[in-house]
Amino acid sequence: MKFEISKSLKKKKIDLYIFTVCELNQSKIKKKLIDTLNIKKIPQSLFKQKKDELFKKLYFDTFEIIFVYLPKKCNQEELYKSFSMLGKYLNDYKGNIFIYLDQKNQSIINSQIISFITGIHQTLLFKSNHQENNSIIYFYHNYKNIEKQLHEYLYIGKTINHIRDLNNSPGNILNNDSYEKVIKQNLEKDVKIEVLKEDKLKKLGLNLILSVNQGSKYKAKMIILTYKHLSKTSKNEKPIVFVGKGVMFDTGGSNLKTGDYSDMKTDMTGSSTVYGLFNLMAYHKIPGYFIGLLPIVENRIGSNATLPGDIVTSYNKKTVEIIDTDAEGRLIMADALAFSEKYKPKLCIDISTLTGVNEYFFGGKGSSIMGNNNQMIQKMIQCGKENHEHLWEIPMWSEYIENTKSDLADLRNYSPEAKAGTIMAGAFLSHFIPKESKWIHIDIAGADSESESQYRSGGSNGVLLKTLFCFISHKNN
């Protein structure tokens, strides 16, 4: 499927037209139907919505029409849900689709485009009978001065689907090496990339990253993304650093997981989210200075794998007793956060599928957030609300931080008696934040994927990318 912005109402070979209908725009829609599609008579019954009816499909000789029904105020949340559902309904449709947008509010137009694109998407890369759908989906708005914004919304939707495909890719196809190649091939030209290979990680002392990867046949690495778009007056601006967890597959290591853990291919979702965010910032030419740190590892069992009780020296020279090798995400995030000190960041934001407890806590419906700056946390939560992505702040009291201390080393990566697993992971990371840096920690475990629903196909859902982009698009971070 291809997505395009149309400059004209009159397109050849359109099989399906989609119009949004609410009480405020009925006369306008009637006129468009008559002028564009040469429909002579519009039954008034088409504009009367039955109870719980979201859309209605009409059949004509050479094309079809879908009316998407909305409440009187055509509010953004209802639009988001309706267009997601409509996209899911049409994900097997073979034919060209023309979507007429007539709202003036750009946040509403944003929701229409992005929710439809993410709703219609399916990860079909690994189906043996998969055939490319060559249908074209056109989005049209009669206000020509917002054409640039339409292309931007289109790019956001396509980027979300791209990282969903990456997150859904199994470990025998997407590994430490192939993932690096995908990022290099698809990176926007204004984003610079540097890759620290295993020998460089050893030289720098990023030993927590190396320890997690010891059981893998692939080499550990850290991918560094840099995007800078500064004016002369802001050339000395300090960066915002994003850290994304890149565990390509997590078996739990020596503390082997039990049950079905085939979904652990998605344990690299934090890294793909950061990668997608940098493409969005570059495409939209967001002003600022940003660094992305993606520690890439595979947590396997094997004769060289790290053992419970091993003590490893981190990048910032703190020693860590590894109580549980399945608490590996916080180890690689800790080294990357400590490494970020070289950039003297004004703000660090880390994103990861970090703790299973987070999924149990929110039932897969939301993400937890904590940090050391309430203003930044509240701003991120508000961006989540604007983008229909739930974030909930949880505490990090001093008692939790005290529980991260080890009898034999400086710290321990897991504190079984503390119980509060999601909080303890954040408490552990607090020891690795650069001095004088603001910090936000977000755990998206559980919220990053879902079963098939009426809104989208099952698997990765690309959660938090819109929220992060909203956050970074606002000035004065």
Secondary structure, 3 states (H helix, E strand, C coil): CEEEEECCCCCCCCCEEEEEECHHHHHHHHHHHHHHHCCCCCCHHHHCCCCCCCEEEEECCCCEEEEEECCCCCCHHHHHHHHHHHHHHCCCCCCCEEEEECCCCHHHHHHHHHHHHHHHCCCCCCCCCCCCCCCEEEEEECCHHHHHHHHHHHHHHHHHHHHHHHHCCCCCCCCHHHHHHHHHHHCCCCCEEEEECHHHHHHHCCHHHHHHCCCCCCCCEEEEEEEEECCHHHCCCCCEEEEECEEEEECCCCCCCCCCCHHHHHCCHHHHHHHHHHHHHHHCCCCEEEEEEEEEEEECCCCCCCCCCCEEECCCCCEEECCCCCCCHHHHHHHHHHHHHHHCCCEEEEEECCCHHHHHHHCCCEEEEEECCHHHHHHHHHHHHHCCCEEEECCCCHHHHHCCECCCCCEECCCHHHCCHHHHHHHHHHHHCCCCCEEEEEECCCCCEECCCCCCCCEECCCCHHHHHHHHHCCCC
